[in-house]
Amino acid sequence: MKKFFLDAVIKPGLAIAFVLGFGLPWVFVGFQTVVLQGRRDWDGKATFIVSREHFFGLVKAEQVIHKC
């Protein structure tokens, strides 16, 4: 019974956990949307806004870059 439980439940469960754990970084890097917006003021200063969304909008990050 112990060998059956080990072969039927534990080993497949560990294999699934390993595959999902290994694939998670690839999903995070792979499924992302990046939007770049830029504008220039009349005095020549440029502003860029980089917006990133991961996991179809669940994780959002925004970075504002000012250039003189």
Phi and psi in radians as a Rosetta constraint file:
Dihedral C 1 N 2 CA 2 C 2 CIRCULARHARMONIC -1.137 0.35
Dihedral N 2 CA 2 C 2 N 3 CIRCULARHARMONIC -0.733 0.35
Dihedral C 2 N 3 CA 3 C 3 CIRCULARHARMONIC -1.139 0.35
Dihedral N 3 CA 3 C 3 N 4 CIRCULARHARMONIC -0.708 0.35
Dihedral C 3 N 4 CA 4 C 4 CIRCULARHARMONIC -1.090 0.35
Dihedral N 4 CA 4 C 4 N 5 CIRCULARHARMONIC -0.783 0.35
Dihedral C 4 N 5 CA 5 C 5 CIRCULARHARMONIC -1.096 0.35
Dihedral N 5 CA 5 C 5 N 6 CIRCULARHARMONIC -0.702 0.35
Dihedral C 5 N 6 CA 6 C 6 CIRCULARHARMONIC -1.148 0.35
Dihedral N 6 CA 6 C 6 N 7 CIRCULARHARMONIC -0.789 0.35
Dihedral C 6 N 7 CA 7 C 7 CIRCULARHARMONIC -1.332 0.35
Dihedral N 7 CA 7 C 7 N 8 CIRCULARHARMONIC -0.537 0.35
Dihedral C 7 N 8 CA 8 C 8 CIRCULARHARMONIC -1.629 0.35
Dihedral N 8 CA 8 C 8 N 9 CIRCULARHARMONIC -0.448 0.35
Dihedral C 8 N 9 CA 9 C 9 CIRCULARHARMONIC -2.105 0.35
Dihedral N 9 CA 9 C 9 N 10 CIRCULARHARMONIC -0.923 0.35
Dihedral C 9 N 10 CA 10 C 10 CIRCULARHARMONIC -1.207 0.35
Dihedral N 10 CA 10 C 10 N 11 CIRCULARHARMONIC -0.914 0.35
Dihedral C 10 N 11 CA 11 C 11 CIRCULARHARMONIC -1.097 0.35
Dihedral N 11 CA 11 C 11 N 12 CIRCULARHARMONIC -0.817 0.35
Dihedral C 11 N 12 CA 12 C 12 CIRCULARHARMONIC -1.117 0.35
Dihedral N 12 CA 12 C 12 N 13 CIRCULARHARMONIC -0.627 0.35
Dihedral C 12 N 13 CA 13 C 13 CIRCULARHARMONIC -1.107 0.35
Dihedral N 13 CA 13 C 13 N 14 CIRCULARHARMONIC -0.746 0.35
Dihedral C 13 N 14 CA 14 C 14 CIRCULARHARMONIC -1.146 0.35
Dihedral N 14 CA 14 C 14 N 15 CIRCULARHARMONIC -0.679 0.35
Dihedral C 14 N 15 CA 15 C 15 CIRCULARHARMONIC -1.116 0.35
Dihedral N 15 CA 15 C 15 N 16 CIRCULARHARMONIC -0.750 0.35
Dihedral C 15 N 16 CA 16 C 16 CIRCULARHARMONIC -1.134 0.35
Dihedral N 16 CA 16 C 16 N 17 CIRCULARHARMONIC -0.745 0.35
Dihedral C 16 N 17 CA 17 C 17 CIRCULARHARMONIC -1.087 0.35
Dihedral N 17 CA 17 C 17 N 18 CIRCULARHARMONIC -0.697 0.35
Dihedral C 17 N 18 CA 18 C 18 CIRCULARHARMONIC -1.135 0.35
Dihedral N 18 CA 18 C 18 N 19 CIRCULARHARMONIC -0.799 0.35
Dihedral C 18 N 19 CA 19 C 19 CIRCULARHARMONIC -1.114 0.35
Dihedral N 19 CA 19 C 19 N 20 CIRCULARHARMONIC -0.769 0.35
Dihedral C 19 N 20 CA 20 C 20 CIRCULARHARMONIC -1.170 0.35
Dihedral N 20 CA 20 C 20 N 21 CIRCULARHARMONIC -0.707 0.35
Dihedral C 20 N 21 CA 21 C 21 CIRCULARHARMONIC -1.159 0.35
Dihedral N 21 CA 21 C 21 N 22 CIRCULARHARMONIC -0.623 0.35
Dihedral C 21 N 22 CA 22 C 22 CIRCULARHARMONIC -1.283 0.35
Dihedral N 22 CA 22 C 22 N 23 CIRCULARHARMONIC -0.595 0.35
Dihedral C 22 N 23 CA 23 C 23 CIRCULARHARMONIC -1.422 0.35
Dihedral N 23 CA 23 C 23 N 24 CIRCULARHARMONIC -0.287 0.35
Dihedral C 23 N 24 CA 24 C 24 CIRCULARHARMONIC -1.033 0.35
Dihedral N 24 CA 24 C 24 N 25 CIRCULARHARMONIC -0.789 0.35
Dihedral C 24 N 25 CA 25 C 25 CIRCULARHARMONIC -1.087 0.35
Dihedral N 25 CA 25 C 25 N 26 CIRCULARHARMONIC -0.590 0.35
Dihedral C 25 N 26 CA 26 C 26 CIRCULARHARMONIC -1.188 0.35
Dihedral N 26 CA 26 C 26 N 27 CIRCULARHARMONIC -0.645 0.35
Dihedral C 26 N 27 CA 27 C 27 CIRCULARHARMONIC -1.166 0.35
Dihedral N 27 CA 27 C 27 N 28 CIRCULARHARMONIC -0.718 0.35
Dihedral C 27 N 28 CA 28 C 28 CIRCULARHARMONIC -1.110 0.35
Dihedral N 28 CA 28 C 28 N 29 CIRCULARHARMONIC -0.719 0.35
Dihedral C 28 N 29 CA 29 C 29 CIRCULARHARMONIC -1.362 0.35
Dihedral N 29 CA 29 C 29 N 30 CIRCULARHARMONIC -0.630 0.35
Dihedral C 29 N 30 CA 30 C 30 CIRCULARHARMONIC -1.344 0.35
Dihedral N 30 CA 30 C 30 N 31 CIRCULARHARMONIC -0.759 0.35
Dihedral C 30 N 31 CA 31 C 31 CIRCULARHARMONIC -1.680 0.35
Dihedral N 31 CA 31 C 31 N 32 CIRCULARHARMONIC 1.451 0.35
Dihedral C 31 N 32 CA 32 C 32 CIRCULARHARMONIC -2.456 0.35
Dihedral N 32 CA 32 C 32 N 33 CIRCULARHARMONIC 2.660 0.35
Dihedral C 32 N 33 CA 33 C 33 CIRCULARHARMONIC -2.095 0.35
Dihedral N 33 CA 33 C 33 N 34 CIRCULARHARMONIC 2.282 0.35
Dihedral C 33 N 34 CA 34 C 34 CIRCULARHARMONIC -2.099 0.35
Dihedral N 34 CA 34 C 34 N 35 CIRCULARHARMONIC 2.264 0.35
Dihedral C 34 N 35 CA 35 C 35 CIRCULARHARMONIC -2.122 0.35
Dihedral N 35 CA 35 C 35 N 36 CIRCULARHARMONIC 2.202 0.35
Dihedral C 35 N 36 CA 36 C 36 CIRCULARHARMONIC -2.013 0.35
Dihedral N 36 CA 36 C 36 N 37 CIRCULARHARMONIC 2.138 0.35
Dihedral C 36 N 37 CA 37 C 37 CIRCULARHARMONIC -2.120 0.35
Dihedral N 37 CA 37 C 37 N 38 CIRCULARHARMONIC 2.413 0.35
Dihedral C 37 N 38 CA 38 C 38 CIRCULARHARMONIC -2.406 0.35
Dihedral N 38 CA 38 C 38 N 39 CIRCULARHARMONIC 2.567 0.35
Dihedral C 38 N 39 CA 39 C 39 CIRCULARHARMONIC -2.592 0.35
Dihedral N 39 CA 39 C 39 N 40 CIRCULARHARMONIC 2.692 0.35
Dihedral C 39 N 40 CA 40 C 40 CIRCULARHARMONIC -2.145 0.35
Dihedral N 40 CA 40 C 40 N 41 CIRCULARHARMONIC 2.272 0.35
Dihedral C 40 N 41 CA 41 C 41 CIRCULARHARMONIC -1.360 0.35
Dihedral N 41 CA 41 C 41 N 42 CIRCULARHARMONIC 2.986 0.35
Dihedral C 41 N 42 CA 42 C 42 CIRCULARHARMONIC -1.139 0.35
Dihedral N 42 CA 42 C 42 N 43 CIRCULARHARMONIC -0.479 0.35
Dihedral C 42 N 43 CA 43 C 43 CIRCULARHARMONIC -1.517 0.35
Dihedral N 43 CA 43 C 43 N 44 CIRCULARHARMONIC 0.099 0.35
Dihedral C 43 N 44 CA 44 C 44 CIRCULARHARMONIC 1.669 0.35
Dihedral N 44 CA 44 C 44 N 45 CIRCULARHARMONIC 0.016 0.35
Dihedral C 44 N 45 CA 45 C 45 CIRCULARHARMONIC -1.435 0.35
Dihedral N 45 CA 45 C 45 N 46 CIRCULARHARMONIC 2.349 0.35
Dihedral C 45 N 46 CA 46 C 46 CIRCULARHARMONIC -1.870 0.35
Dihedral N 46 CA 46 C 46 N 47 CIRCULARHARMONIC 2.481 0.35
Dihedral C 46 N 47 CA 47 C 47 CIRCULARHARMONIC -2.234 0.35
Dihedral N 47 CA 47 C 47 N 48 CIRCULARHARMONIC 2.242 0.35
Dihedral C 47 N 48 CA 48 C 48 CIRCULARHARMONIC -2.056 0.35
Dihedral N 48 CA 48 C 48 N 49 CIRCULARHARMONIC 2.390 0.35
Dihedral C 48 N 49 CA 49 C 49 CIRCULARHARMONIC -2.104 0.35
Dihedral N 49 CA 49 C 49 N 50 CIRCULARHARMONIC 2.089 0.35
Dihedral C 49 N 50 CA 50 C 50 CIRCULARHARMONIC -1.885 0.35
Dihedral N 50 CA 50 C 50 N 51 CIRCULARHARMONIC 2.032 0.35
Dihedral C 50 N 51 CA 51 C 51 CIRCULARHARMONIC -1.992 0.35
Dihedral N 51 CA 51 C 51 N 52 CIRCULARHARMONIC 2.257 0.35
Dihedral C 51 N 52 CA 52 C 52 CIRCULARHARMONIC -2.140 0.35
Dihedral N 52 CA 52 C 52 N 53 CIRCULARHARMONIC 2.464 0.35
Dihedral C 52 N 53 CA 53 C 53 CIRCULARHARMONIC -2.250 0.35
Dihedral N 53 CA 53 C 53 N 54 CIRCULARHARMONIC 2.260 0.35
Dihedral C 53 N 54 CA 54 C 54 CIRCULARHARMONIC -1.977 0.35
Dihedral N 54 CA 54 C 54 N 55 CIRCULARHARMONIC 2.731 0.35
Dihedral C 54 N 55 CA 55 C 55 CIRCULARHARMONIC 0.940 0.35
Dihedral N 55 CA 55 C 55 N 56 CIRCULARHARMONIC 0.808 0.35
Dihedral C 55 N 56 CA 56 C 56 CIRCULARHARMONIC 1.015 0.35
Dihedral N 56 CA 56 C 56 N 57 CIRCULARHARMONIC 0.687 0.35
Dihedral C 56 N 57 CA 57 C 57 CIRCULARHARMONIC 1.698 0.35
Dihedral N 57 CA 57 C 57 N 58 CIRCULARHARMONIC 0.003 0.35
Dihedral C 57 N 58 CA 58 C 58 CIRCULARHARMONIC -1.295 0.35
Dihedral N 58 CA 58 C 58 N 59 CIRCULARHARMONIC -0.606 0.35
Dihedral C 58 N 59 CA 59 C 59 CIRCULARHARMONIC -2.042 0.35
Dihedral N 59 CA 59 C 59 N 60 CIRCULARHARMONIC 2.135 0.35
Dihedral C 59 N 60 CA 60 C 60 CIRCULARHARMONIC -2.146 0.35
Dihedral N 60 CA 60 C 60 N 61 CIRCULARHARMONIC 2.499 0.35
Dihedral C 60 N 61 CA 61 C 61 CIRCULARHARMONIC -2.441 0.35
Dihedral N 61 CA 61 C 61 N 62 CIRCULARHARMONIC 2.420 0.35
Dihedral C 61 N 62 CA 62 C 62 CIRCULARHARMONIC -2.352 0.35
Dihedral N 62 CA 62 C 62 N 63 CIRCULARHARMONIC 2.399 0.35
Dihedral C 62 N 63 CA 63 C 63 CIRCULARHARMONIC -2.285 0.35
Dihedral N 63 CA 63 C 63 N 64 CIRCULARHARMONIC 2.292 0.35
Dihedral C 63 N 64 CA 64 C 64 CIRCULARHARMONIC -1.910 0.35
Dihedral N 64 CA 64 C 64 N 65 CIRCULARHARMONIC 2.240 0.35
Dihedral C 64 N 65 CA 65 C 65 CIRCULARHARMONIC -2.104 0.35
Dihedral N 65 CA 65 C 65 N 66 CIRCULARHARMONIC 2.182 0.35
Dihedral C 65 N 66 CA 66 C 66 CIRCULARHARMONIC -1.878 0.35
Dihedral N 66 CA 66 C 66 N 67 CIRCULARHARMONIC 2.264 0.35
Dihedral C 66 N 67 CA 67 C 67 CIRCULARHARMONIC -2.106 0.35
Dihedral N 67 CA 67 C 67 N 68 CIRCULARHARMONIC 2.324 0.35
